[in-house]
Amino acid sequence: MVRSSGDPKKLADKIIEEARKSIERKINEALEASRTILTKAFEDAITDTGKRLGEELRRLEDQLRSSEAVKDVELKRELAKIRAELVDSVVREALEKLHDKVPTEQYKGFLRRLLTEAKEKMGDIEVVPVEVDKDLVSEIAQQLGISVRKETEEGYGGFIAISRTGVRADYRIDNVLRDTIDKLKEEVAKILFPE
């Protein structure tokens, strides 16, 4: 027979708080690991495509120098567009590599946290998964009692949550990591196109 002394509510509150801190610590560790993996995938993508992109950029810059003044403005616009496309291409490759490199259980935990958060914030929801995560999102949503629509969304992973009132919340990876992705785009541009 186990005996306990003290206030059981305080003991329960202490256990819940320790569990919350442990979960929070694990979430932070998973996010940090995801950032590390994303950074590594980003660096790999830059290495793989840097030479090809540099040659294309040099070709366009040579063309820009030989143009007339009017063409100069047009080419600068085109160059900015191509730079943006190239940066987007490198980041897209990095995100695709990230999705493939993150361990399945770690990624499942990440999706479970997102689904749980959506359900807690929005109440009774249904989700539309991104095609690449259709099976994982469906599996986890079923465990959490969340219905899944048959159609899919485009993106690098994640889902769109829809409340019963029609409110939509974007939990796609490209949206969840938007700040990180924007910072990566700045870094890619600095690396590919030093001023």
N, CA, C and O of each residue as an XYZ file, in Angstrom:
780
protein
N       0.845     -1.175      0.000
C       0.000      0.000      0.000
C       0.893      1.242      0.000
O       1.803      1.366      0.819
N       0.617      2.158     -0.934
C       1.380      3.389     -1.055
C       0.630      4.477     -0.306
O      -0.586      4.616     -0.437
N       1.357      5.232      0.466
C       0.728      6.322      1.214
C       1.286      7.632      0.691
O       2.462      7.726      0.340
N       0.472      8.590      0.646
C       0.868      9.903      0.180
C       0.469     10.928      1.218
O      -0.598     10.843      1.825
N       1.338     11.889      1.408
C       0.973     12.944      2.336
C       0.958     14.264      1.577
O       1.648     14.411      0.569
N       0.198     15.192      2.044
C       0.111     16.483      1.389
C      -1.165     16.596      0.581
O      -2.011     15.702      0.573
N      -1.271     17.698     -0.082
C      -2.458     18.012     -0.869
C      -2.387     17.285     -2.225
O      -1.480     17.561     -3.011
N      -3.324     16.363     -2.517
C      -3.307     15.640     -3.793
C      -3.436     16.587     -4.995
O      -2.841     16.324     -6.040
N      -4.191     17.669     -4.870
C      -4.345     18.612     -5.976
C      -3.007     19.265     -6.303
O      -2.664     19.427     -7.474
N      -2.242     19.644     -5.262
C      -0.926     20.248     -5.497
C       0.001     19.240     -6.172
O       0.769     19.592     -7.068
N      -0.080     17.981     -5.733
C       0.741     16.936     -6.342
C       0.358     16.764     -7.818
O       1.228     16.668     -8.684
N      -0.943     16.727     -8.094
C      -1.407     16.582     -9.473
C      -0.975     17.790    -10.299
O      -0.518     17.635    -11.431
N      -1.117     18.991     -9.739
C      -0.703     20.192    -10.458
C       0.799     20.154    -10.758
O       1.235     20.544    -11.841
N       1.576     19.683     -9.790
C       3.029     19.600     -9.981
C       3.361     18.603    -11.099
O       4.213     18.878    -11.944
N       2.692     17.457    -11.101
C       2.934     16.437    -12.140
C       2.538     16.982    -13.508
O       3.259     16.789    -14.486
N       1.392     17.664    -13.580
C       0.940     18.239    -14.854
C       1.924     19.290    -15.332
O       2.247     19.335    -16.519
N       2.408     20.137    -14.431
C       3.357     21.182    -14.807
C       4.669     20.571    -15.308
O       5.243     21.044    -16.289
N       5.143     19.512    -14.627
C       6.370     18.853    -15.078
C       6.176     18.219    -16.451
O       7.068     18.273    -17.298
N       4.998     17.613    -16.671
C       4.712     17.012    -17.972
C       4.641     18.095    -19.044
O       5.159     17.908    -20.146
N       4.004     19.228    -18.733
C       3.911     20.324    -19.678
C       5.307     20.840    -20.042
O       5.596     21.082    -21.214
N       6.167     21.008    -19.035
C       7.523     21.480    -19.289
C       8.299     20.479    -20.135
O       9.060     20.860    -21.025
N       8.101     19.200    -19.850
C       8.785     18.161    -20.615
C       8.328     18.180    -22.073
O       9.144     18.080    -22.989
N       7.018     18.309    -22.277
C       6.476     18.362    -23.638
C       6.980     19.606    -24.347
O       7.388     19.541    -25.506
N       6.954     20.722    -23.665
C       7.432     21.975    -24.245
C       8.905     21.867    -24.627
O       9.314     22.332    -25.691
N       9.704     21.245    -23.743
C      11.129     21.056    -24.028
C      11.307     20.175    -25.273
O      12.149     20.457    -26.126
N      10.509     19.111    -25.366
C      10.610     18.210    -26.520
C      10.185     18.919    -27.800
O      10.786     18.716    -28.855
N       9.141     19.758    -27.707
C       8.702     20.517    -28.882
C       9.818     21.449    -29.325
O      10.125     21.534    -30.514
N      10.425     22.151    -28.369
C      11.519     23.065    -28.708
C      12.698     22.313    -29.314
O      13.328     22.790    -30.257
N      12.994     21.131    -28.765
C      14.082     20.325    -29.330
C      13.748     19.902    -30.755
O      14.607     19.936    -31.636
N      12.478     19.497    -30.983
C      12.068     19.074    -32.323
C      12.130     20.241    -33.296
O      12.571     20.076    -34.433
N      11.693     21.417    -32.864
C      11.763     22.584    -33.732
C      13.213     22.943    -34.050
O      13.542     23.280    -35.188
N      14.074     22.870    -33.039
C      15.489     23.168    -33.262
C      16.105     22.145    -34.216
O      16.900     22.496    -35.088
N      15.731     20.877    -34.042
C      16.234     19.838    -34.947
C      15.728     20.094    -36.366
O      16.469     19.917    -37.333
N      14.474     20.508    -36.491
C      13.920     20.820    -37.809
C      14.667     21.984    -38.443
O      14.971     21.958    -39.636
N      14.965     23.012    -37.641
C      15.720     24.153    -38.171
C      17.100     23.701    -38.647
O      17.563     24.123    -39.707
N      17.758     22.840    -37.860
C      19.079     22.346    -38.223
C      19.006     21.556    -39.526
O      19.841     21.732    -40.413
N      18.014     20.695    -39.636
C      17.857     19.885    -40.851
C      17.551     20.783    -42.044
O      18.088     20.582    -43.133
N      16.682     21.779    -41.835
C      16.343     22.698    -42.912
C      17.577     23.476    -43.358
O      17.791     23.666    -44.555
N      18.385     23.923    -42.406
C      19.600     24.655    -42.738
C      20.552     23.758    -43.537
O      21.128     24.202    -44.531
N      20.721     22.516    -43.117
C      21.590     21.582    -43.822
C      21.062     21.310    -45.235
O      21.826     21.304    -46.201
N      19.748     21.086    -45.344
C      19.158     20.842    -46.663
C      19.344     22.063    -47.558
O      19.612     21.941    -48.754
N      19.198     23.217    -46.968
C      19.392     24.479    -47.681
C      20.822     24.576    -48.199
O      21.037     24.926    -49.360
N      21.798     24.272    -47.353
C      23.200     24.334    -47.764
C      23.485     23.329    -48.870
O      24.210     23.637    -49.816
N      22.915     22.118    -48.758
C      23.088     21.108    -49.801
C      22.508     21.589    -51.126
O      23.114     21.404    -52.182
N      21.323     22.210    -51.064
C      20.685     22.693    -52.290
C      21.528     23.788    -52.941
O      21.646     23.843    -54.165
N      22.103     24.643    -52.131
C      22.950     25.714    -52.675
C      24.173     25.113    -53.355
O      24.540     25.527    -54.455
N      24.805     24.137    -52.705
C      25.986     23.505    -53.275
C      25.649     22.824    -54.598
O      26.394     22.935    -55.572
N      24.507     22.112    -54.621
C      24.105     21.374    -55.829
C      23.772     22.287    -56.996
O      24.052     21.951    -58.146
N      23.184     23.427    -56.714
C      22.718     24.278    -57.808
C      23.535     25.539    -58.014
O      23.324     26.249    -58.997
N      24.451     25.834    -57.128
C      25.209     27.083    -57.192
C      25.960     27.294    -58.497
O      25.908     28.381    -59.072
N      26.647     26.281    -58.962
C      27.446     26.429    -60.179
C      26.546     26.737    -61.380
O      26.819     27.653    -62.156
N      25.478     25.963    -61.520
C      24.555     26.154    -62.641
C      23.922     27.545    -62.585
O      23.798     28.226    -63.602
N      23.533     27.944    -61.406
C      22.899     29.248    -61.247
C      23.903     30.373    -61.498
O      23.558     31.390    -62.100
N      25.132     30.193    -61.043
C      26.160     31.209    -61.257
C      26.454     31.427    -62.733
O      26.605     32.566    -63.175
N      26.537     30.340    -63.500
C      26.785     30.454    -64.933
C      25.644     31.183    -65.627
O      25.877     32.041    -66.478
N      24.425     30.848    -65.270
C      23.263     31.503    -65.864
C      23.241     32.984    -65.491
O      22.949     33.838    -66.328
N      23.548     33.276    -64.252
C      23.583     34.672    -63.819
C      24.664     35.442    -64.570
O      24.422     36.564    -65.014
N      25.840     34.864    -64.716
C      26.915     35.538    -65.445
C      26.514     35.799    -66.899
O      26.796     36.865    -67.446
N      25.862     34.829    -67.512
C      25.392     35.000    -68.891
C      24.419     36.174    -68.979
O      24.517     37.010    -69.878
N      23.486     36.223    -68.040
C      22.508     37.315    -68.047
C      23.160     38.656    -67.733
O      22.776     39.677    -68.305
N      24.130     38.670    -66.841
C      24.830     39.917    -66.522
C      25.639     40.417    -67.723
O      25.690     41.621    -67.975
N      26.268     39.505    -68.463
C      26.986     39.902    -69.683
C      26.015     40.511    -70.692
O      26.318     41.524    -71.322
N      24.881     39.905    -70.836
C      23.849     40.401    -71.739
C      23.394     41.794    -71.292
O      23.161     42.680    -72.115
N      23.275     41.965    -69.987
C      22.838     43.250    -69.436
C      23.839     44.354    -69.759
O      23.443     45.456    -70.139
N      25.133     44.070    -69.612
C      26.168     45.073    -69.870
C      26.195     45.520    -71.327
O      26.510     46.677    -71.605
N      25.870     44.628    -72.264
C      25.963     44.955    -73.685
C      24.682     45.595    -74.235
O      24.642     45.967    -75.408
N      23.669     45.725    -73.434
C      22.387     46.287    -73.915
C      22.400     47.801    -73.916
O      23.232     48.436    -73.267
N      21.479     48.353    -74.642
C      21.288     49.803    -74.654
C      20.616     50.231    -73.359
O      20.226     49.386    -72.553
N      20.478     51.528    -73.154
C      19.926     52.078    -71.906
C      18.498     51.587    -71.657
O      18.167     51.220    -70.529
N      17.668     51.574    -72.662
C      16.280     51.113    -72.487
C      16.262     49.628    -72.164
O      15.536     49.185    -71.273
N      17.049     48.879    -72.880
C      17.129     47.442    -72.630
C      17.712     47.167    -71.251
O      17.381     46.176    -70.600
N      18.581     48.063    -70.826
C      19.213     47.917    -69.513
C      18.159     47.834    -68.410
O      18.250     46.984    -67.524
N      17.175     48.704    -68.465
C      16.102     48.696    -67.457
C      15.301     47.400    -67.543
O      14.999     46.788    -66.519
N      14.962     46.987    -68.745
C      14.190     45.749    -68.937
C      14.958     44.530    -68.427
O      14.395     43.659    -67.763
N      16.255     44.485    -68.748
C      17.064     43.347    -68.315
C      17.233     43.318    -66.798
O      17.249     42.248    -66.189
N      17.358     44.496    -66.195
C      17.457     44.538    -64.735
C      16.192     43.978    -64.095
O      16.261     43.237    -63.114
N      15.058     44.330    -64.643
C      13.799     43.765    -64.137
C      13.789     42.244    -64.311
O      13.429     41.497    -63.402
N      14.190     41.817    -65.492
C      14.218     40.373    -65.770
C      15.210     39.656    -64.857
O      14.934     38.562    -64.365
N      16.355     40.276    -64.640
C      17.360     39.698    -63.759
C      16.824     39.555    -62.334
O      17.031     38.528    -61.686
N      16.139     40.583    -61.854
C      15.548     40.512    -60.511
C      14.526     39.384    -60.439
O      14.444     38.659    -59.447
N      13.751     39.255    -61.511
C      12.752     38.175    -61.561
C      13.435     36.810    -61.551
O      13.015     35.904    -60.830
N      14.478     36.669    -62.346
C      15.202     35.396    -62.411
C      15.883     35.103    -61.082
O      15.885     33.963    -60.617
N      16.459     36.129    -60.475
C      17.075     35.937    -59.157
C      16.040     35.434    -58.162
O      16.291     34.487    -57.416
N      14.882     36.071    -58.156
C      13.820     35.643    -57.235
C      13.410     34.203    -57.533
O      13.203     33.407    -56.617
N      13.296     33.878    -58.808
C      12.932     32.506    -59.177
C      14.017     31.520    -58.753
O      13.717     30.430    -58.265
N      15.280     31.905    -58.941
C      16.377     31.024    -58.556
C      16.423     30.836    -57.040
O      16.628     29.725    -56.551
N      16.234     31.918    -56.310
C      16.201     31.821    -54.850
C      15.043     30.927    -54.424
O      15.210     30.051    -53.575
N      13.864     31.147    -55.014
C      12.708     30.303    -54.697
C      12.988     28.841    -55.034
O      12.585     27.939    -54.300
N      13.684     28.615    -56.149
C      14.013     27.249    -56.558
C      14.920     26.568    -55.538
O      14.700     25.410    -55.184
N      15.936     27.282    -55.066
C      16.858     26.718    -54.071
C      16.114     26.424    -52.771
O      16.286     25.358    -52.180
N      15.291     27.365    -52.330
C      14.538     27.163    -51.084
C      13.554     26.012    -51.245
O      13.399     25.201    -50.332
N      12.886     25.928    -52.397
C      11.942     24.832    -52.655
C      12.667     23.486    -52.584
O      12.167     22.540    -51.975
N      13.852     23.403    -53.212
C      14.635     22.166    -53.146
C      15.017     21.830    -51.711
O      14.967     20.671    -51.301
N      15.401     22.855    -50.950
C      15.775     22.634    -49.549
C      14.588     22.110    -48.752
O      14.743     21.188    -47.951
N      13.411     22.680    -48.959
C      12.218     22.222    -48.234
C      11.839     20.795    -48.629
O      11.422     20.001    -47.787
N      11.985     20.481    -49.905
C      11.694     19.115    -50.342
C      12.677     18.127    -49.709
O      12.283     17.041    -49.285
N      13.942     18.504    -49.649
C      14.934     17.652    -49.001
C      14.658     17.536    -47.512
O      14.834     16.467    -46.927
N      14.227     18.625    -46.900
C      13.880     18.600    -45.476
C      12.787     17.571    -45.223
O      12.883     16.760    -44.302
N      11.759     17.614    -46.038
C      10.637     16.687    -45.858
C      11.120     15.246    -45.934
O      10.644     14.388    -45.191
N      12.068     14.978    -46.836
C      12.578     13.616    -46.999
C      13.557     13.209    -45.903
O      13.691     12.021    -45.610
N      14.253     14.188    -45.283
C      15.297     13.861    -44.314
C      14.813     13.801    -42.869
O      15.461     13.171    -42.034
N      13.702     14.435    -42.560
C      13.220     14.431    -41.177
C      12.723     13.023    -40.847
O      11.923     12.458    -41.593
N      13.192     12.455    -39.732
C      12.729     11.119    -39.350
C      11.201     11.093    -39.230
O      10.588     12.034    -38.725
N      10.604     10.002    -39.701
C       9.147      9.891    -39.746
C       8.508     10.125    -38.393
O       7.522     10.856    -38.304
N       9.033      9.532    -37.344
C       8.421      9.697    -36.019
C       8.503     11.140    -35.541
O       7.563     11.651    -34.932
N       9.612     11.789    -35.813
C       9.761     13.190    -35.425
C       8.765     14.053    -36.208
O       8.135     14.948    -35.645
N       8.633     13.781    -37.486
C       7.710     14.545    -38.319
C       6.264     14.271    -37.909
O       5.437     15.182    -37.890
N       5.963     13.007    -37.579
C       4.613     12.672    -37.091
C       4.295     13.466    -35.831
O       3.186     13.979    -35.679
N       5.260     13.568    -34.933
C       5.062     14.344    -33.704
C       4.792     15.802    -34.018
O       3.942     16.432    -33.390
N       5.514     16.338    -34.989
C       5.309     17.724    -35.405
C       3.895     17.906    -35.948
O       3.208     18.853    -35.566
N       3.448     17.008    -36.838
C       2.099     17.095    -37.395
C       1.038     16.919    -36.304
O       0.010     17.596    -36.318
N       1.291     16.011    -35.364
C       0.345     15.785    -34.259
C       0.184     17.080    -33.446
O      -0.929     17.438    -33.061
N       1.287     17.770    -33.190
C       1.207     19.034    -32.442
C       0.400     20.073    -33.213
O      -0.410     20.795    -32.632
N       0.627     20.144    -34.528
C      -0.124     21.107    -35.335
C      -1.613     20.777    -35.355
O      -2.454     21.667    -35.223
N      -1.935     19.499    -35.520
C      -3.344     19.087    -35.531
C      -4.005     19.350    -34.180
O      -5.136     19.833    -34.120
N      -3.302     19.035    -33.110
C      -3.830     19.266    -31.761
C      -4.054     20.758    -31.543
O      -5.087     21.162    -31.010
N      -3.096     21.570    -31.952
C      -3.232     23.019    -31.810
C      -4.439     23.533    -32.588
O      -5.207     24.349    -32.078
N      -4.607     23.057    -33.822
C      -5.739     23.501    -34.640
C      -7.056     23.127    -33.975
O      -7.987     23.931    -33.934
N      -7.132     21.914    -33.460
C      -8.363     21.448    -32.819
C      -8.652     22.261    -31.558
O      -9.800     22.627    -31.305
N      -7.618     22.544    -30.770
C      -7.810     23.324    -29.547
C      -8.231     24.758    -29.861
O      -9.074     25.319    -29.161
N      -7.663     25.349    -30.888
C      -7.964     26.743    -31.217
C      -9.303     26.897    -31.939
O     -10.011     27.884    -31.742
N      -9.644     25.911    -32.780
C     -10.799     26.080    -33.668
C     -11.996     25.206    -33.301
O     -13.075     25.367    -33.870
N     -11.818     24.290    -32.365
C     -12.927     23.406    -31.986
C     -13.083     22.266    -32.967
O     -12.096     21.657    -33.379
N     -14.306     21.975    -33.341
C     -14.610     20.872    -34.252
C     -14.168     21.264    -35.658
O     -14.715     22.197    -36.245
N     -13.181     20.556    -36.199
C     -12.611     20.909    -37.500
C     -12.554     19.697    -38.413
O     -12.695     18.551    -37.986
N     -12.344     19.997    -39.689
C     -11.920     18.978    -40.643
C     -10.690     19.535    -41.335
O     -10.483     20.748    -41.379
N      -9.877     18.640    -41.873
C      -8.629     19.091    -42.476
C      -8.520     18.640    -43.925
O      -9.063     17.611    -44.327
N      -7.800     19.446    -44.690
C      -7.455     19.114    -46.077
C      -5.933     18.984    -46.098
O      -5.228     19.988    -45.998
N      -5.419     17.756    -46.227
C      -3.964     17.572    -46.164
C      -3.267     18.004    -47.452
O      -3.872     18.044    -48.523
N      -1.985     18.323    -47.320
C      -1.133     18.516    -48.493
C      -0.863     17.119    -49.043
O      -0.706     16.164    -48.282
N      -0.809     17.006    -50.354
C      -0.691     15.707    -51.012
C       0.418     14.833    -50.414
O       0.187     13.654    -50.146
N       1.626     15.394    -50.197
C       2.736     14.575    -49.716
C       2.508     14.043    -48.301
O       3.123     13.050    -47.912
N       1.635     14.687    -47.531
C       1.370     14.257    -46.151
C      -0.007     13.627    -45.976
O      -0.463     13.436    -44.848
N      -0.658     13.311    -47.061
C      -2.039     12.829    -46.999
C      -2.184     11.645    -46.038
O      -3.068     11.643    -45.182
N      -1.326     10.651    -46.180
C      -1.446      9.451    -45.337
C      -1.140      9.743    -43.870
O      -1.868      9.299    -42.982
N      -0.051     10.496    -43.611
C       0.314     10.813    -42.223
C      -0.758     11.666    -41.542
O      -1.155     11.382    -40.412
N      -1.220     12.703    -42.228
C      -2.239     13.578    -41.648
C      -3.516     12.783    -41.391
O      -4.142     12.939    -40.343
N      -3.901     11.940    -42.334
C      -5.115     11.128    -42.161
C      -4.985     10.205    -40.955
O      -5.915     10.086    -40.157
N      -3.841      9.556    -40.823
C      -3.616      8.638    -39.704
C      -3.712      9.366    -38.353
O      -4.405      8.912    -37.443
N      -3.016     10.487    -38.238
C      -2.990     11.215    -36.969
C      -4.347     11.854    -36.687
O      -4.823     11.830    -35.552
N      -4.972     12.426    -37.720
C      -6.284     13.068    -37.543
C      -7.305     12.048    -37.044
O      -8.116     12.348    -36.167
N      -7.261     10.859    -37.602
C      -8.193      9.803    -37.169
C      -7.979      9.498    -35.686
O      -8.947      9.330    -34.944
N      -6.735      9.428    -35.255
C      -6.445      9.169    -33.839
C      -6.964     10.283    -32.940
O      -7.327     10.041    -31.789
N      -6.999     11.503    -33.467
C      -7.440     12.661    -32.678
C      -8.929     12.962    -32.861
O      -9.443     13.920    -32.282
N      -9.617     12.156    -33.656
C     -11.048     12.379    -33.867
C     -11.338     13.555    -34.791
O     -12.365     14.219    -34.651
N     -10.448     13.808    -35.721
C     -10.613     14.911    -36.674
C     -10.915     14.296    -38.039
O     -10.240     13.360    -38.468
N     -11.936     14.827    -38.719
C     -12.255     14.292    -40.041
C     -11.342     14.902    -41.103
O     -10.876     16.035    -40.974
N     -11.100     14.118    -42.155
C     -10.181     14.510    -43.217
C     -10.939     14.506    -44.537
O     -11.596     13.525    -44.884
N     -10.841     15.614    -45.269
C     -11.469     15.681    -46.596
C     -10.641     14.882    -47.596
O      -9.444     14.663    -47.407
N     -11.308     14.453    -48.665
C     -10.620     13.649    -49.675
C      -9.701     14.482    -50.559
O      -8.674     13.985    -51.019
N     -10.055     15.748    -50.804
C      -9.202     16.573    -51.663
C      -7.903     16.906    -50.930
O      -7.805     16.757    -49.712
N      -6.914     17.356    -51.694
C      -5.623     17.713    -51.101
C      -5.246     19.130    -51.524
O      -5.801     19.684    -52.472
N      -4.297     19.693    -50.801
C      -3.764     21.022    -51.079
C      -2.346     20.875    -51.617
O      -1.715     19.830    -51.458
N      -1.857     21.929    -52.251
C      -0.473     21.954    -52.691
C       0.391     22.507    -51.568
O      -0.088     23.283    -50.741
N       1.646     22.120    -51.531
C       2.573     22.627    -50.540
C       3.642     21.594    -50.240
O       3.705     20.539    -50.870
N       4.492     21.921    -49.254
C       5.610     21.053    -48.886
C       5.239     20.075    -47.788
O       6.022     19.180    -47.472
N       4.076     20.225    -47.209
C       3.625     19.350    -46.135
C       2.600     20.079    -45.286
O       2.384     21.279    -45.448
N       1.966     19.338    -44.372
C       1.006     19.938    -43.467
C      -0.422     19.812    -43.952
O      -0.775     18.837    -44.616
N      -1.254     20.804    -43.620
C      -2.684     20.728    -43.918
C      -3.334     22.095    -43.756
O      -2.732     23.033    -43.234
N      -4.576     22.183    -44.215
C      -5.435     23.341    -43.979
C      -6.531     22.857    -43.028
O      -7.164     21.831    -43.280
N      -6.755     23.594    -41.935
C      -7.826     23.259    -40.993
C      -9.025     24.147    -41.309
O      -8.878     25.341    -41.568
N     -10.220     23.542    -41.286
C     -11.447     24.281    -41.584
C     -12.436     24.040    -40.450
O     -12.784     22.900    -40.141
N     -12.883     25.142    -39.832
C     -13.847     25.022    -38.728
C     -15.237     24.771    -39.297
O     -15.454     24.894    -40.503
N     -16.161     24.426    -38.437
C     -17.550     24.200    -38.860
C     -18.185     25.472    -39.424
O     -19.131     25.403    -40.208
N     -17.661     26.634    -39.023
C     -18.188     27.900    -39.526
C     -17.502     28.338    -40.820
O     -17.827     29.387    -41.374
N     -16.555     27.535    -41.298
C     -15.885     27.826    -42.559
C     -14.583     28.598    -42.437
O     -13.959     28.922    -43.448
N     -14.164     28.897    -41.211
C     -12.894     29.597    -41.016
C     -11.757     28.636    -41.370
O     -11.734     27.487    -40.927
N     -10.810     29.134    -42.181
C      -9.680     28.309    -42.621
C      -8.405     28.781    -41.938
O      -8.156     29.981    -41.829
N      -7.603     27.832    -41.481
C      -6.298     28.138    -40.896
C      -5.252     27.312    -41.649
O      -5.398     26.102    -41.820
N      -4.199     27.993    -42.090
C      -3.172     27.368    -42.918
C      -2.076     26.785    -42.039
O      -1.302     27.531    -41.439
N      -2.002     25.463    -41.957
C      -0.963     24.769    -41.205
C      -0.008     24.041    -42.154
O       0.604     23.038    -41.786
N       0.112     24.561    -43.384
C       1.069     23.976    -44.318
C       2.469     24.393    -43.898
O       2.665     25.482    -43.359
N       3.433     23.531    -44.144
C       4.814     23.761    -43.742
C       5.320     25.098    -44.275
O       5.989     25.849    -43.565
N       4.992     25.385    -45.539
C       5.470     26.633    -46.121
C       4.900     27.847    -45.388
O       5.508     28.916    -45.433
N       3.773     27.723    -44.724
C       3.209     28.829    -43.943
C       3.729     28.807    -42.503
O       4.082     29.849    -41.950
N       3.775     27.625    -41.904
C       4.234     27.493    -40.518
C       5.678     27.983    -40.384
O       6.036     28.616    -39.391
N       6.493     27.686    -41.381
C       7.906     28.080    -41.352
C       8.172     29.350    -42.160
O       9.308     29.594    -42.564
N       7.140     30.159    -42.400
C       7.251     31.344    -43.257
C       8.416     32.254    -42.847
O       9.206     32.660    -43.699
N       8.530     32.577    -41.558
C       9.616     33.471    -41.125
C      10.972     32.854    -41.409
O      11.880     33.532    -41.890
N      11.112     31.574    -41.114
C      12.375     30.874    -41.368
C      12.657     30.840    -42.868
O      13.792     31.053    -43.294
N      11.632     30.573    -43.664
C      11.801     30.513    -45.116
C      12.205     31.884    -45.660
O      13.082     31.975    -46.519
N      11.569     32.951    -45.165
C      11.930     34.298    -45.624
C      13.378     34.623    -45.287
O      14.092     35.212    -46.099
N      13.816     34.237    -44.078
C      15.216     34.467    -43.704
C      16.152     33.653    -44.592
O      17.208     34.138    -44.996
N      15.762     32.417    -44.893
C      16.585     31.583    -45.775
C      16.683     32.186    -47.163
O      17.746     32.147    -47.783
N      15.585     32.743    -47.660
C      15.618     33.370    -48.978
C      16.609     34.526    -48.990
O      17.348     34.706    -49.958
N      16.625     35.303    -47.923
C      17.595     36.402    -47.837
C      19.019     35.854    -47.859
O      19.884     36.391    -48.552
N      19.262     34.780    -47.096
C      20.603     34.191    -47.044
C      21.003     33.606    -48.395
O      22.146     33.762    -48.824
N      20.063     32.929    -49.070
C      20.347     32.354    -50.392
C      20.719     33.461    -51.357
O      21.685     33.333    -52.110
N      19.964     34.547    -51.341
C      20.240     35.664    -52.246
C      21.626     36.241    -51.979
O      22.348     36.575    -52.918
N      22.001     36.361    -50.710
C      23.330     36.900    -50.379
C      24.430     35.972    -50.875
O      25.467     36.431    -51.355
N      24.207     34.675    -50.758
C      25.218     33.701    -51.184
C      25.324     33.627    -52.699
O      26.425     33.625    -53.248
N      24.165     33.564    -53.385
C      24.174     33.431    -54.830
C      24.529     34.735    -55.551
O      25.143     34.718    -56.618
N      24.137     35.855    -54.958
C      24.300     37.129    -55.612
C      24.976     38.148    -54.706
O      24.347     39.133    -54.319
N      26.238     37.935    -54.359
C      26.917     38.898    -53.485
C      27.008     40.255    -54.198
O      27.282     40.331    -55.396
N      26.777     41.289    -53.448
C      26.769     42.660    -54.039
C      28.176     43.199    -54.076
O      28.395     44.323    -54.528
